[in-house]
Amino acid sequence: MSTKIKISIAWSGGKDSALALWKLMQDESYEIVSLHTTFGEETKRVGLHGIHESLIQKQAESIGLPLDRIYYPASQSNAAYEKMMSSYLDVLRKKGVHHIAYGDIFLEDLKKYRETQLDEKGFKGVFPLWAKDTRNLLGEFLDMGFQTLVCAADADIFAEDQVGELLSQSLINQLKKPIDPCGENGEFHTFCFKGPIFVKPVVFQLGETISKNYTFKTDDGEEHSKRFWFKELRDLDLSY
């Protein structure tokens, strides 16, 4: 009998990591030992998703896997992030884990970056969704009974009242601009709360919708600003 490969999955709480996890669960080659999520040290929220760690913990509890929480400093510098992840990989190695799974689909630069960082620590990346047609992936995700809502979105593409809606092909068709069906270019992010990986749905309450501007530089050095909508999802067991 062959020994299963121990693996931890990079968990954002959204549809891509949920679908990647489901596919790994169907693969007898792997033993999924944990989910791991990076949170802002001060905000206790998931990066561009804006989801509070308490709801990510509830996802993990319903899935039945331990959640490793990794906190990054407010500076969000690349060096600080890499140091933080390097330390976490050391923790996994002591548990006999040498593989990390991601929900990436077609961003070559990101995949290469992940693989380079993992290789330096003697780890391997696993990409269950890689190079799949994103329209087909969205259809598969919805057909399996997953439910996820848009928790953050590009304000140039989504109207304010579309943030917080359930993700569907109908919603994608209503948007102001054509986008990748899985939002692989960063057009939107989601929170998955129901589906075949969960013992029971994750319960939450919809809060207000807020907007936030991000400033960034392109490769040519030009500075740009981008506005995103965020839908507050409230954990009913917390007061914040």
N, C-alpha and C positions, 0 to 999 in steps of 0.2 A: 504493500500500500504506500503510495507516494505521499510525502509530506506537503501539506498545503502551504502556499506562499502567504505569509502574514503581510497585511497591507493596511495603511491608514488612508482615509480619504479627506482631501481638502474640501471642507464643507462650508458653503456660503449661505445655505438655507434656501437657495433658489432652485429653479427647475432643472438646470443642467447638472448640478451636483446630485440632485435627487434621482435623475434618470441614470446617471453614471453609477450611483450606488445600487440601484435596482439591477442593472446589468451585471455588476460584480456579484450580487447575491445569487444570480443564476449560474455563475461560473464556479464550478467545483474546484477550480485550481487555487482559489483564494480563500483565506480566512480573514475577514474584516475585523480588525481589533479595535478600531476607534475612528471617530470623526475628529477633525481638528479645525478650529476656526480662529482667525485673527480678529481681534477687537481693538478699537481705540482705547488706549490706557485711561483717558479721561472720560470719553463718551460711553464706553462699554457697549459700543454699537459696531455692526459690521460695515466697514468701509462705505462704498457707494450704495449699499443696500439700505443703510440706515436702520437696521433691525437691532433691537436691544437684545443683549445676551440672554436674558431670561426666556425669550421665545425660542432662541436657538437651543437652549437647554431643554425646553419642552419638546422640541422636535426630536432631540437625541433620546429622550426618555421614551417617547412613543415608538421610535425605531428600535430601541433596545440596545443601543451602543453607547459606550462612554464618550463623553465630549472632552477633548483637551482644549483648553482656552489659552490662546497666545495673545499677549497684549503688546501693542507697538506704541512708541512714544508719539507725542503730539507733533514732533518735527517731521515724522513720516519720511525721513531720509532713506534712500535706498540702502546705504551702508548699515543703518540701524535695523532695517527690515532683514537684511541678509544675516546679520549677527544673531538676531532673534530666532530666525528659522534654523540657522546652524546649530544653535543650542537645543532647539526642539528635536532636530534629527539625532542628536547625541542621546537624548532621552529615549527615542524610539529604538535606536540601535541596541540599547541595554535590554529592551523587551524582545529582541530578535526580529525587529521589523526593519526591512531594507527596501520597501516599495511604497510609493505614494501615488494615489490615484487622483486625477483631475477631471473636471467636466469640460475641458477645452474642446473646441470643435475644429476651427480652421486658422487660428492666429499663429502663423509659423514662428514669428519672432518671440512670442510669449512661450511657446512650447520649447523652443531652443534655449531660451533663458532658463526655464525650469530645469531642463535636462542638464544644462551645464552646472547649475548650482547643486543639483542632486549628485551628479557624477563626482564632484569634488569631495563629497562625503561618502562615496561608495554606495549611493542609493540609485534606484531606477524608477522612472516615471511610467505610469500606466494611464492610458487615455482611451477609455471605453467608447467615447463618442467621436473619436478623431476621424475627420474627413467624411463624415456622414452628411447627407443632404439635410439641411436644417428644416426645410418644410416637412420632410418625412419624419424627422425627429419630433417636431412639435405635434404632428398627427399621432405618432406612436405614444407620446407622453399623454395626450388627452384621451386617446382610445383606451389606455390602461386604467383610466379613472383617476389620474392625478388631478388635483385642483391647486392652482397657484394664482396669486394676484400680483398685479404690477405695484411694487412698493416704491420704485424710483424710476424716473423717466426724463429724457431729454425734452425740454419745454419747446424746442423748435419742431418737435414731431408729435408730441402728445398734448392734448388739451388738459387743462387742470382737472376736469371732472372724469377723465379717463384713468387717472392714477387712483389706484384702489380697486379697479375693476378686475374681474376674473380674466385671466389670459385665455383667449380663444382666437380661432382663425378669423372670426367675425370682427373682433377688435382690431387685429392686425390690418384687416382690409379697410377699416374706417379711418386710419391714421392720415395725418396731413401729408406725409411723405412715405414712399416705399422704403421698407427697412428689411433687414434680415429677420426672418420669422422667429429666431431664437435670440435676437438682440445681441448677436455675437460681436458686433462692432461697438458695443457699449450703449446702444440706443435706449435700453431699459433693463431693469433688474426686477426679480420677483421673489416672493416668499411662498414656499410650498407648504401647505398645511393638511393635505389629505391625499391618500393614494395607497398603493399596495405595499409600500415600505413602512407604513404607519399602523400601529395597533389600533389607534383611535385618532380622530382629527385633533389638530392643535387649535385650541380655542383662544380667540383674541377679540378685541373690539377696534373698529376703525375710528381713528382720531382725525385731527385736522390735516390739511394738505399745506405744506410750506414750500417755498422756493429758496434755492441757494445758488449763488454764482461761483463758478470755479474759473480761475485764471491759469492758463498753461501756455507753454511755448512749443511751436512746431519745429521741425528739423531745420528750417531756414532761420530760426531765431526770432520769428515774429510772435508777438504775444497776442493771445486770443482769450475771450471770455465765453463761458458756456453756462447756461442756466438749466437747472434740474428741478423737477418737482419731487417732493418726498411725501409719502403718505405715512402718518404716524399709526403704528399698530400697537395697541396697548395690551399689555398682559394684565388680565383682570385680577390677578393675585398680588399685583404691586401697586403702589401709589407713587407716581413720579410724573 
